[in-house]
Amino acid sequence: MTTKDDPALEAVRKVRRDISREHGNDPARLIHHYAELQARFKGRLIQGPESNDSTWEDTAQPAAEADHAPRGG
């Protein structure tokens, strides 16, 4: 079985597509969503060996700002 045919990976991909669609397929809104989840569940996250608690910084913009952020391009 290849990763293309892996049902577990396809389920993860479907959820990721659904979450992206819920946020208008907007990368800024999606990043903000994940940053909010990271902050909300910070105590439950498992940190990698290269990080420590003092290096985490909340860089998420409020949703209203993220919706009106200038676009590069």
DSSP file (Angstrom, degrees, kcal/mol; ACC not computed):
  #  RESIDUE AA STRUCTURE BP1 BP2  ACC     N-H-->O    O-->H-N    N-H-->O    O-->H-N    TCO  KAPPA ALPHA  PHI   PSI    X-CA   Y-CA   Z-CA
    1    1 A M              0   0    0      0, 0.0     2,-0.2     0, 0.0     5,-0.0   0.000 360.0 360.0 360.0 132.6    0.0    0.0    0.0
    2    2 A T    >   -     0   0    0      1,-0.1     3,-0.9     0, 0.0     4,-0.3  -0.489 360.0-106.6 -91.0 167.2    1.3    3.4   -0.9
    3    3 A T  G >  S+     0   0    0      1,-0.2     3,-0.8     2,-0.2     6,-0.1   0.790 119.8  63.9 -65.0 -25.1    0.7    6.6    1.1
    4    4 A K  G 3  S+     0   0    0      1,-0.2    -1,-0.2     5,-0.1     6,-0.0   0.848 108.3  40.5 -63.6 -32.5   -1.7    7.7   -1.6
    5    5 A D  G <  S+     0   0    0     -3,-0.9    -1,-0.2     4,-0.0    -2,-0.2   0.323  84.0 121.2 -98.7   6.4   -3.9    4.7   -0.8
    6    6 A D    <>  -     0   0    0     -3,-0.8     4,-2.3    -4,-0.3     5,-0.2  -0.612  51.1-155.8 -77.6 115.7   -3.6    4.9    3.0
    7    7 A P  H  > S+     0   0    0      0, 0.0     4,-2.1     0, 0.0    -1,-0.2   0.851  92.3  53.6 -61.0 -35.3   -7.1    5.3    4.5
    8    8 A A  H  > S+     0   0    0      2,-0.2     4,-1.9     1,-0.2     5,-0.1   0.928 110.8  45.7 -66.5 -43.6   -5.7    7.0    7.7
    9    9 A L  H  > S+     0   0    0      1,-0.2     4,-2.6     2,-0.2    -1,-0.2   0.892 111.2  52.7 -65.9 -38.4   -3.8    9.6    5.7
   10   10 A E  H  X S+     0   0    0     -4,-2.3     4,-2.4     1,-0.2    -1,-0.2   0.883 107.3  52.5 -64.7 -36.7   -6.8   10.2    3.5
   11   11 A A  H  X S+     0   0    0     -4,-2.1     4,-2.1     2,-0.2    -1,-0.2   0.913 110.4  47.8 -63.5 -42.5   -8.9   10.8    6.6
   12   12 A V  H  X S+     0   0    0     -4,-1.9     4,-2.5     1,-0.2    -2,-0.2   0.922 111.5  50.6 -63.1 -44.4   -6.4   13.4    7.9
   13   13 A R  H  X S+     0   0    0     -4,-2.6     4,-2.4     1,-0.2    -2,-0.2   0.896 108.9  51.9 -61.0 -40.4   -6.3   15.1    4.5
   14   14 A K  H  X S+     0   0    0     -4,-2.4     4,-2.5     2,-0.2    -1,-0.2   0.928 110.0  48.0 -62.7 -45.0  -10.1   15.3    4.4
   15   15 A V  H  X S+     0   0    0     -4,-2.1     4,-2.7     1,-0.2     5,-0.2   0.914 111.1  51.3 -62.4 -42.4  -10.2   16.9    7.8
   16   16 A R  H  X S+     0   0    0     -4,-2.5     4,-2.3     1,-0.2    -1,-0.2   0.907 110.9  48.2 -61.8 -41.3   -7.5   19.4    6.8
   17   17 A R  H  X S+     0   0    0     -4,-2.4     4,-2.6     2,-0.2    -2,-0.2   0.913 111.8  50.2 -63.6 -42.1   -9.5   20.3    3.7
   18   18 A D  H  X S+     0   0    0     -4,-2.5     4,-2.4     2,-0.2    -2,-0.2   0.922 111.4  47.6 -62.7 -45.0  -12.7   20.7    5.7
   19   19 A I  H  X S+     0   0    0     -4,-2.7     4,-1.0     2,-0.2    -1,-0.2   0.917 112.2  50.0 -63.1 -43.2  -10.9   23.0    8.2
   20   20 A S  H ><>S+     0   0    0     -4,-2.3     5,-3.0    -5,-0.2     3,-0.8   0.926 110.9  49.2 -60.9 -44.8   -9.4   25.0    5.4
   21   21 A R  H ><5S+     0   0    0     -4,-2.6     3,-1.9     1,-0.2    -1,-0.2   0.892 105.0  58.5 -62.2 -40.0  -12.8   25.4    3.8
   22   22 A E  H 3<5S+     0   0    0     -4,-2.4    -1,-0.2     1,-0.3    -2,-0.2   0.752 107.9  48.1 -61.0 -23.4  -14.4   26.5    7.1
   23   23 A H  T X<5S-     0   0    0     -4,-1.0     3,-1.5    -3,-0.8    -1,-0.3   0.000 124.8-101.7-107.9  26.7  -11.9   29.3    7.1
   24   24 A G  T < 5 -     0   0    0     -3,-1.9    -3,-0.2     1,-0.3    -2,-0.1   0.705  58.7 -80.6  67.2  21.9  -12.6   30.4    3.6
   25   25 A N  T 3 <S+     0   0    0     -5,-3.0    -1,-0.3     1,-0.2    -4,-0.1   0.809  90.6 147.7  52.0  30.6   -9.4   28.7    2.2
   26   26 A D    <>  -     0   0    0     -3,-1.5     4,-2.5    -6,-0.4    -1,-0.2  -0.868  44.2-152.5 -99.4 115.7   -7.6   31.8    3.5
   27   27 A P  H  > S+     0   0    0      0, 0.0     4,-2.7     0, 0.0     5,-0.2   0.866  94.8  52.3 -57.5 -38.4   -4.1   31.1    4.7
   28   28 A A  H  > S+     0   0    0      1,-0.2     4,-2.2     2,-0.2     5,-0.1   0.927 112.5  44.5 -64.9 -44.0   -4.1   34.0    7.2
   29   29 A R  H  > S+     0   0    0     -6,-0.2     4,-2.3     2,-0.2    -1,-0.2   0.878 113.8  51.3 -66.8 -36.8   -7.3   32.9    8.8
   30   30 A L  H  X S+     0   0    0     -4,-2.5     4,-2.4     2,-0.2    -2,-0.2   0.919 110.1  47.9 -66.8 -44.5   -6.1   29.3    8.8
   31   31 A I  H  X S+     0   0    0     -4,-2.7     4,-2.6     1,-0.2    -2,-0.2   0.920 111.6  51.1 -61.5 -43.2   -2.8   30.2   10.5
   32   32 A H  H  X S+     0   0    0     -4,-2.2     4,-2.5    -5,-0.2    -2,-0.2   0.921 108.5  52.2 -60.5 -43.4   -4.7   32.3   13.1
   33   33 A H  H  X S+     0   0    0     -4,-2.3     4,-2.1     1,-0.2    -2,-0.2   0.937 112.5  44.1 -57.2 -48.9   -7.0   29.3   13.8
   34   34 A Y  H  X S+     0   0    0     -4,-2.4     4,-2.4     1,-0.2    -1,-0.2   0.862 111.5  53.5 -68.4 -34.5   -4.1   27.0   14.4
   35   35 A A  H  X S+     0   0    0     -4,-2.6     4,-2.3     2,-0.2    -1,-0.2   0.898 108.6  50.4 -65.5 -39.2   -2.3   29.6   16.5
   36   36 A E  H  X S+     0   0    0     -4,-2.5     4,-2.8     2,-0.2    -2,-0.2   0.915 111.0  48.4 -63.4 -42.2   -5.4   29.9   18.7
   37   37 A L  H  X S+     0   0    0     -4,-2.1     4,-2.5     2,-0.2    -2,-0.2   0.907 110.0  52.5 -63.2 -40.7   -5.6   26.2   19.1
   38   38 A Q  H  < S+     0   0    0     -4,-2.4    -2,-0.2     1,-0.2    -1,-0.2   0.917 113.2  43.5 -61.1 -43.7   -1.9   26.1   20.0
   39   39 A A  H >< S+     0   0    0     -4,-2.3     3,-1.0     1,-0.2     4,-0.2   0.912 113.9  51.1 -67.3 -42.3   -2.4   28.8   22.7
   40   40 A R  H 3< S+     0   0    0     -4,-2.8     3,-0.2     1,-0.2    -2,-0.2   0.875 122.0  30.9 -63.5 -38.9   -5.6   27.1   24.0
   41   41 A F  T >X S+     0   0    0     -4,-2.5     3,-2.0    -5,-0.2     4,-0.8   0.052  79.1 127.3-109.8  25.0   -4.0   23.7   24.3
   42   42 A K  G X4 S+     0   0    0     -3,-1.0     3,-1.0     1,-0.3    -1,-0.2   0.856  71.8  55.1 -51.3 -42.3   -0.5   24.8   25.1
   43   43 A G  G 34 S+     0   0    0      1,-0.2    -1,-0.3    -3,-0.2    -2,-0.1   0.685 108.3  49.4 -67.7 -17.4   -0.3   22.7   28.3
   44   44 A R  G <4 S+     0   0    0     -3,-2.0    -1,-0.2     2,-0.1    -2,-0.2   0.530  88.0 103.6 -98.8  -8.2   -1.2   19.5   26.3
   45   45 A L    <<  -     0   0    0     -3,-1.0     2,-0.7    -4,-0.8    -7,-0.0  -0.492  68.1-133.7 -77.0 144.2    1.3   20.0   23.5
   46   46 A I        -     0   0    0     -2,-0.2     2,-0.2     0, 0.0    -2,-0.1  -0.879  23.1-141.4 -97.7 118.1    4.5   17.9   23.5
   47   47 A Q        -     0   0    0     -2,-0.7     6,-0.0     1,-0.1     0, 0.0  -0.511  13.8-119.6 -80.8 145.6    7.5   20.1   22.8
   48   48 A G    >   -     0   0    0     -2,-0.2     3,-1.4     1,-0.1    -1,-0.1  -0.306  31.9-102.0 -75.3 167.4   10.3   18.9   20.6
   49   49 A P  T 3  S+     0   0    0      0, 0.0    -1,-0.1     0, 0.0    -2,-0.1   0.743 119.2  58.0 -65.5 -23.0   13.9   18.6   22.1
   50   50 A E  T 3  S+     0   0    0      2,-0.0     2,-0.3     0, 0.0    -3,-0.0   0.549 100.5  68.4 -85.7  -6.2   15.0   21.8   20.4
   51   51 A S    <   -     0   0    0     -3,-1.4     2,-0.3     3,-0.0    -4,-0.0  -0.707  56.5-170.7-111.7 162.3   12.3   24.0   22.1
   52   52 A N    >>  -     0   0    0     -2,-0.3     3,-1.9     1,-0.0     4,-0.5  -0.950  41.3 -99.8-143.0 165.4   11.6   25.1   25.6
   53   53 A D  G >4 S+     0   0    0     -2,-0.3     3,-0.8     1,-0.3    -1,-0.0   0.782 117.3  58.8 -58.5 -30.4    8.7   26.9   27.3
   54   54 A S  G 34 S+     0   0    0      1,-0.2    -1,-0.3     3,-0.0    -3,-0.0   0.637  97.5  60.9 -77.7 -12.3   10.4   30.3   27.2
   55   55 A T  G <4 S+     0   0    0     -3,-1.9     2,-0.3     2,-0.0    -1,-0.2   0.638  78.8 101.8 -88.8 -12.9   10.8   30.2   23.4
   56   56 A W    <<  -     0   0    0     -3,-0.8     2,-0.4    -4,-0.5    -5,-0.0  -0.534  49.9-179.6 -74.8 133.8    7.0   30.0   22.6
   57   57 A E        -     0   0    0     -2,-0.3     2,-0.9     0, 0.0    -2,-0.0  -0.999  29.9-126.1-136.1 134.7    5.6   33.3   21.6
   58   58 A D        +     0   0    0     -2,-0.4   -22,-0.0     1,-0.2    -2,-0.0  -0.707  37.2 162.0 -82.0 109.7    2.0   34.1   20.6
   59   59 A T        +     0   0    0     -2,-0.9    -1,-0.2     2,-0.1     2,-0.1   0.256  28.4 127.5-110.7  10.1    2.2   35.8   17.2
   60   60 A A        -     0   0    0    -25,-0.1     3,-0.1   -28,-0.1   -28,-0.1  -0.446  51.0-140.7 -72.0 139.2   -1.5   35.3   16.2
   61   61 A Q        -     0   0    0     -2,-0.1   -26,-0.1     1,-0.1    -2,-0.1  -0.674  33.8 -92.4 -89.5 151.4   -3.4   38.4   15.1
   62   62 A P    >>  -     0   0    0      0, 0.0     4,-2.4     0, 0.0     3,-0.6  -0.350  41.1-111.5 -58.1 149.6   -7.0   38.8   16.1
   63   63 A A  H 3> S+     0   0    0      1,-0.3     4,-2.3     2,-0.2     5,-0.2   0.860 116.4  56.2 -55.1 -40.7   -9.3   37.4   13.5
   64   64 A A  H 3> S+     0   0    0      1,-0.2     4,-0.8     2,-0.2    -1,-0.3   0.895 110.8  44.4 -61.4 -39.6  -10.6   40.8   12.5
   65   65 A E  H X4 S+     0   0    0     -3,-0.6     3,-0.7     1,-0.2     4,-0.3   0.908 111.5  52.8 -69.3 -41.6   -7.1   42.0   11.7
   66   66 A A  H >< S+     0   0    0     -4,-2.4     3,-0.9     1,-0.3    -2,-0.2   0.862 105.1  56.0 -63.1 -35.0   -6.1   38.8    9.9
   67   67 A D  H 3< S+     0   0    0     -4,-2.3    -1,-0.3     1,-0.2    -2,-0.2   0.772 116.4  36.1 -67.0 -25.2   -9.2   39.2    7.7
   68   68 A H  T << S+     0   0    0     -4,-0.8    -1,-0.2    -3,-0.7    -2,-0.2   0.185  84.6 132.9-114.8  15.7   -8.1   42.6    6.6
   69   69 A A    <   -     0   0    0     -3,-0.9   -41,-0.1    -4,-0.3    -3,-0.1  -0.400  66.6-100.3 -66.9 142.7   -4.3   42.1    6.5
   70   70 A P        -     0   0    0      0, 0.0     2,-0.4     0, 0.0    -1,-0.1  -0.356  36.8-129.6 -62.6 143.9   -2.6   43.4    3.4
   71   71 A R        -     0   0    0     -3,-0.1     2,-0.1    -2,-0.0    -3,-0.0  -0.791  13.9-135.8 -97.0 135.8   -1.9   40.7    0.8
   72   72 A G              0   0    0     -2,-0.4    -1,-0.0     1,-0.2     0, 0.0  -0.461 360.0 360.0 -80.3 160.7    1.6   40.4   -0.7
   73   73 A G              0   0    0     -2,-0.1    -1,-0.2     0, 0.0    -2,-0.0   0.452 360.0 360.0 140.1 360.0    2.0   39.8   -4.4
